[in-house]
Amino acid sequence: MASQTRGTIGILTGGGDVPGLNPAIRAVTFRALREGYRVLGIRRGWAGLVDMVADPKADNSAHVQVLSEEIVNRAARTGGTFLHTSRTRPSHLPRDILPEHLRDTYTDEINDVTPTVLKNLEFLGIDFLIPIGGDDTLSYAQRLHQKGVNVVAIPKTMDNDVPGTDYCIGFSTCVTRTIELTHKLRTTAGSHERFLVLEVFGRYAGFSALLPTMAGAADRCLIPEHPFAMDHITELLSYDRKRNPSNYAVLLVSEGATFCQQDEMSFESEERDQYGHRKLGGIGDKVANQIKELSARYNNGRRVNILNQRLGYLVRCGDPDAMDSIVPMAFGNLALDLVLAKTSGRLVSLHNGCYDTVPIEVIVGTKKVVDVNKYYNTERLRPKYESFLRQPTFIMTSEM
């Protein structure tokens, strides 16, 4: 399938969708085409490289598409990913979701189909692969790098928890939407003099709860990095409510937050994805119900009603904000700089306000979470407001 060009670049998006993916695809494609490269979009993340058939006679249009300026320009103003996405993990693929043509080749209950992925990359003639994803998607990209594939990775995730970079595509829109939606819900919370409890993204890292709270969207926040006590948070919110002229208070709860003396997060079901993650959900409901029950202790014996909402996909759908339109453009061009320099095994990044690149191994070598000692007041259950001198735009960095 290779053509007479300077080379072929493959792009894919994996994991959850975020605003900013399409602008990143556009940036890579525009620059690559003008530099003389052919660009292929791999559809549905790693699934496209698993499901396709390495045969010139096969119809692989559902798995791969040739990208043009017209195609990517039309999509770049929109959210989501027009290449589509999946949580497929080729190194741990259950046999029951193997494509039919691979079922005689892989017969275990869980299969590593990396040999097929490598074969398909060679069949497509891909010289450089640019995956855009979170730490799950990019951990497999690092595996391919170890196998000799030229990989340049671009970080994206609502949680902003990819190591090696201060910023991941999608995070700004997540923070922007969280602030907007919280302020909209204030009108109802104030009208009814209630506690407003909002569950937001954040499996292991609390950035998406901490930053909106720092910006004034909430009175308190609960993050995965620090277990909380219900009496403590109820007392603090009751204090906030009494001090508010409209008699309400706002709490943001990361989906991965946990109660004191309870190690396990709150899950919707026992089912796990291919990366071993169970779907989170429900901590906001649990916190809201317990605050309501405990509130009488701090409100002269009368319970305070709750307005409880899970923001969920409302903060990841729709168009990107300004930051998630500009940063993907820069990340895409930075990725092409590496391609032109024949440099692979790198993750494009932002560090202390400057664009940079780091070794892709950082993705599997470290965890990026909130530094509680620096950024979170564990007594007040809210961000620390200390010196902002020479801090990056989003304050909390990825320590390198």
C-alpha positions in Angstrom: 0.0 0.0 0.0 3.1 2.3 0.1 3.4 5.0 -2.5 6.2 7.0 -4.0 6.5 9.7 -1.3 9.0 10.8 1.3 7.5 8.2 3.6 4.2 7.2 5.3 3.0 8.5 8.6 0.2 6.7 10.6 -2.0 8.5 13.1 -4.4 6.9 15.6 -6.4 8.0 18.7 -7.0 5.6 21.6 -8.9 5.6 24.9 -11.6 8.1 25.7 -12.4 11.0 23.3 -11.5 14.5 24.3 -11.9 17.9 22.6 -8.6 18.7 20.8 -8.0 15.4 19.0 -9.2 16.5 15.6 -7.0 19.7 15.7 -4.0 17.5 16.5 -4.8 15.2 13.6 -5.1 18.2 11.4 -1.8 19.7 12.5 0.1 16.5 11.8 -1.6 15.9 8.5 -1.2 19.5 7.1 2.5 19.7 8.0 3.2 16.1 6.9 1.5 16.5 3.5 3.4 19.7 2.8 6.7 18.0 3.7 5.9 15.3 1.1 4.7 12.5 3.4 1.6 10.3 2.9 -0.6 10.2 5.9 -2.8 7.3 7.0 -5.5 7.5 9.7 -5.8 4.3 11.7 -9.4 3.9 12.7 -10.6 3.0 16.2 -7.2 3.2 17.9 -5.2 0.0 18.2 -8.3 -1.9 17.0 -7.6 -0.8 13.5 -4.2 -2.4 13.4 -5.6 -5.6 14.9 -8.7 -6.0 12.7 -7.3 -5.1 9.3 -6.2 -7.8 6.8 -2.7 -7.6 5.4 -3.8 -8.4 1.8 -3.8 -6.0 -1.1 -7.1 -7.5 -2.2 -8.8 -7.0 1.2 -11.2 -4.1 1.9 -9.6 -2.3 4.8 -11.5 1.0 4.4 -13.2 0.4 7.8 -9.7 0.3 9.5 -7.5 2.7 7.6 -8.1 5.8 5.5 -5.8 8.1 3.5 -5.9 11.6 5.0 -6.1 14.7 3.0 -6.2 18.4 3.9 -9.9 18.6 3.0 -10.8 15.7 5.3 -8.8 17.0 8.3 -9.7 20.6 7.8 -13.4 19.9 7.9 -13.1 17.9 11.1 -10.6 20.1 13.0 -13.2 22.5 14.4 -15.1 19.8 16.1 -14.7 17.7 19.3 -14.2 14.0 19.6 -12.1 12.1 17.0 -13.3 11.5 13.5 -10.9 8.5 13.3 -12.9 7.0 16.2 -11.4 5.3 19.2 -11.4 2.2 21.3 -9.8 0.8 24.5 -8.3 -2.1 22.6 -5.0 -3.4 24.1 -3.3 -5.7 21.6 -1.0 -7.2 24.2 -4.0 -8.5 26.2 -6.8 -9.2 23.7 -9.6 -11.6 24.8 -10.2 -14.4 22.3 -13.9 -13.7 22.0 -13.2 -10.3 20.4 -10.5 -11.4 18.0 -11.4 -10.8 14.4 -12.4 -14.0 12.6 -9.3 -14.2 10.4 -7.1 -14.4 13.6 -8.9 -17.0 15.6 -6.8 -19.9 14.2 -3.6 -18.0 15.0 -4.4 -17.0 18.6 -6.1 -19.6 20.7 -5.5 -18.5 24.3 -8.2 -16.8 26.4 -6.0 -13.7 26.5 -3.7 -13.1 23.6 -0.7 -10.9 22.7 -1.4 -10.0 19.0 1.6 -7.7 18.7 3.1 -9.9 15.9 0.0 -9.1 13.9 0.2 -5.4 14.6 3.8 -5.3 13.5 2.9 -7.2 10.3 0.1 -4.8 9.6 2.3 -1.7 10.2 4.8 -3.2 7.7 2.1 -4.0 5.2 0.9 -0.3 5.4 4.4 0.9 4.8 4.3 3.1 7.9 7.6 4.8 8.6 6.5 6.7 11.7 3.5 6.1 13.9 2.0 8.9 15.9 -0.5 7.7 18.6 -2.5 10.2 20.5 -3.7 9.0 23.8 -3.4 8.6 27.6 -1.0 6.5 29.6 -2.8 3.2 28.6 -2.7 3.9 24.9 0.8 5.2 25.0 2.1 2.4 27.2 1.4 0.1 24.2 3.1 2.6 21.9 6.2 2.3 24.1 6.0 -1.5 23.7 6.0 -1.0 19.9 9.0 1.4 20.2 10.8 -1.4 22.0 10.0 -3.7 19.0 11.7 -1.2 16.6 8.7 0.8 15.4 9.4 4.5 15.0 6.9 6.1 17.5 6.3 9.7 18.3 3.6 10.1 21.0 1.1 12.9 21.7 -0.5 13.0 25.2 -4.2 13.5 25.7 -6.5 12.9 28.7 -9.2 14.7 30.7 -7.4 13.8 33.9 -4.1 15.4 32.8 -2.2 12.5 34.3 0.2 11.4 31.5 3.7 11.5 33.0 6.4 13.7 31.4 4.2 16.6 30.5 2.5 19.4 32.4 -0.4 19.4 29.9 -2.5 16.8 28.1 -4.9 17.6 25.2 -8.4 17.8 26.6 -7.6 19.0 30.1 -8.3 22.7 29.5 -11.8 22.0 28.0 -12.5 19.7 30.9 -11.6 22.5 33.4 -13.5 25.1 31.4 -16.7 23.0 31.2 -16.5 22.0 34.9 -16.3 25.7 35.9 -19.2 26.6 33.5 -21.5 23.8 34.6 -20.8 24.3 38.3 -21.6 28.0 38.0 -24.8 27.2 36.2 -25.9 24.7 38.8 -25.2 27.2 41.5 -28.5 29.0 40.7 -30.5 25.9 41.6 -28.4 25.1 44.7 -28.8 28.7 45.9 -32.5 28.8 45.2 -33.1 25.8 47.3 -30.3 26.4 49.9 -28.7 23.0 49.3 -25.3 21.4 49.1 -24.2 21.0 45.5 -22.1 17.8 45.1 -20.6 17.2 41.6 -18.6 14.1 40.6 -15.9 14.9 38.1 -13.2 12.9 36.2 -10.0 11.7 37.9 -9.2 8.0 38.5 -5.8 8.4 40.2 -5.1 12.1 39.9 -7.2 15.0 41.2 -6.2 17.7 38.8 -9.7 18.0 37.3 -11.2 18.7 40.7 -8.4 20.8 42.2 -8.0 23.3 39.3 -11.7 24.3 39.0 -11.8 24.6 42.8 -8.7 26.8 42.7 -10.5 28.9 40.1 -13.4 29.5 42.4 -15.9 26.9 41.1 -16.2 25.1 44.4 -15.7 25.5 48.1 -14.0 22.1 48.7 -12.8 19.2 46.6 -12.0 15.5 47.3 -9.2 14.0 45.3 -7.9 10.4 44.9 -4.5 11.2 46.4 -6.0 11.8 49.9 -8.7 9.8 51.6 -11.4 11.8 53.3 -13.6 11.5 56.4 -17.3 12.2 56.0 -17.7 14.1 59.3 -14.8 16.4 58.3 -16.1 17.3 54.8 -19.7 17.7 56.2 -18.5 20.1 58.9 -16.5 22.1 56.4 -19.4 22.4 53.9 -21.8 23.3 56.6 -19.4 26.2 57.6 -19.2 27.3 53.9 -23.0 27.2 53.6 -23.6 29.4 56.7 -21.1 31.9 55.4 -22.7 32.1 51.9 -25.4 34.8 51.6 -27.4 32.4 49.5 -27.0 29.6 52.0 -25.4 26.9 49.8 -22.0 25.3 49.4 -20.3 23.4 46.5 -18.2 20.3 46.6 -16.3 18.7 43.6 -15.5 14.9 44.0 -13.0 13.1 41.8 -14.4 9.8 40.6 -11.4 8.0 42.2 -11.7 9.6 45.6 -11.9 7.2 48.6 -13.2 7.2 52.1 -10.8 6.9 55.0 -10.1 3.3 56.0 -11.5 2.2 52.6 -8.9 1.3 50.0 -11.3 0.5 47.1 -12.7 3.1 44.8 -16.4 3.2 43.8 -17.2 1.2 40.7 -20.3 0.8 38.5 -19.7 -3.0 37.9 -17.2 -5.8 38.2 -16.5 -5.7 34.4 -12.9 -4.6 33.5 -11.6 -3.2 30.2 -8.5 -4.7 28.5 -6.2 -2.5 30.6 -7.7 -3.9 33.8 -9.8 -0.9 34.7 -13.3 -1.2 36.1 -15.6 1.6 35.2 -15.7 4.2 38.0 -18.8 5.9 39.2 -20.9 6.4 42.3 -18.6 8.1 44.8 -20.5 11.4 44.3 -23.8 9.6 45.1 -22.3 8.0 48.2 -20.8 11.3 49.4 -24.0 13.2 48.8 -26.2 10.7 50.6 -23.9 10.7 53.7 -23.6 14.5 53.8 -27.4 14.7 53.8 -27.6 12.3 56.7 -24.8 13.9 58.7 -25.8 17.6 58.0 -28.2 17.8 60.9 -25.3 17.7 63.3 -24.1 21.0 62.0 -27.4 22.6 61.2 -29.3 22.8 64.5 -30.7 19.3 64.1 -32.2 19.8 60.6 -30.9 18.0 57.5 -29.8 19.9 54.5 -31.0 18.6 51.1 -28.5 17.8 48.3 -28.2 18.7 44.6 -26.1 15.8 43.3 -24.9 15.6 39.7 -22.3 13.6 37.8 -20.7 15.8 35.1 -19.2 12.9 33.3 -19.3 13.1 29.5 -20.7 16.7 29.5 -17.1 17.9 30.1 -15.6 15.8 27.3 -18.1 16.3 24.5 -18.4 19.2 22.1 -15.9 21.6 20.6 -12.4 22.3 22.1 -11.7 25.6 23.9 -8.9 27.9 22.9 -6.2 26.0 24.8 -7.3 22.7 23.3 -7.2 24.3 19.8 -3.8 25.8 20.2 -1.8 23.1 22.1 -2.8 20.3 19.7 -1.6 22.4 16.8 1.8 22.9 18.5 2.0 19.2 19.6 1.3 18.1 16.0 4.0 20.3 14.6 6.4 19.3 17.3 5.7 15.6 16.4 6.5 16.4 12.7 9.8 18.1 13.8 10.8 14.8 15.3 9.8 12.9 12.2 11.8 15.2 10.0 14.8 14.8 12.3 14.3 11.0 12.1 14.0 10.9 15.9 11.6 8.4 17.5 10.8 7.1 20.9 9.7 10.5 22.2 6.6 12.0 23.8 5.9 15.6 22.9 5.3 17.7 26.1 4.8 21.0 27.8 7.0 21.8 30.8 6.9 25.0 32.7 5.2 26.8 29.8 7.7 25.6 27.1 7.2 22.9 24.5 9.6 20.1 24.7 10.0 16.3 24.2 10.9 13.5 26.6 11.7 9.8 26.2 8.6 7.7 25.7 9.7 5.4 28.5 8.6 8.1 31.1 5.0 6.9 30.4 5.6 3.5 32.0 8.3 4.6 34.5 6.4 7.0 36.6 3.0 8.1 37.8 1.7 11.6 37.6 -0.5 12.6 40.5 -1.2 15.7 42.6 1.7 16.5 45.0 -0.5 16.7 48.1 2.2 18.5 50.2 2.6 21.2 47.6 -0.9 21.7 46.3 -3.6 20.3 48.6 -4.6 21.5 52.1 -5.6 18.2 53.8 -7.2 20.1 56.7 -9.3 22.4 54.6 -9.8 19.9 51.7 -9.1 22.5 49.1 -6.1 23.7 47.1 -3.2 25.5 48.6 -2.9 29.1 47.6 0.7 29.9 48.1 3.4 31.4 45.8 2.5 31.4 42.1 5.8 33.1 41.1 7.3 31.3 38.1 4.6 28.6 38.2 3.3 27.3 34.8 -0.2 28.2 33.5 -1.9 25.3 35.1 0.1 25.5 38.3 0.6 21.8 39.0 3.5 20.4 37.1 4.9 17.1 36.0 8.1 16.8 38.0 11.0 15.8 35.8 
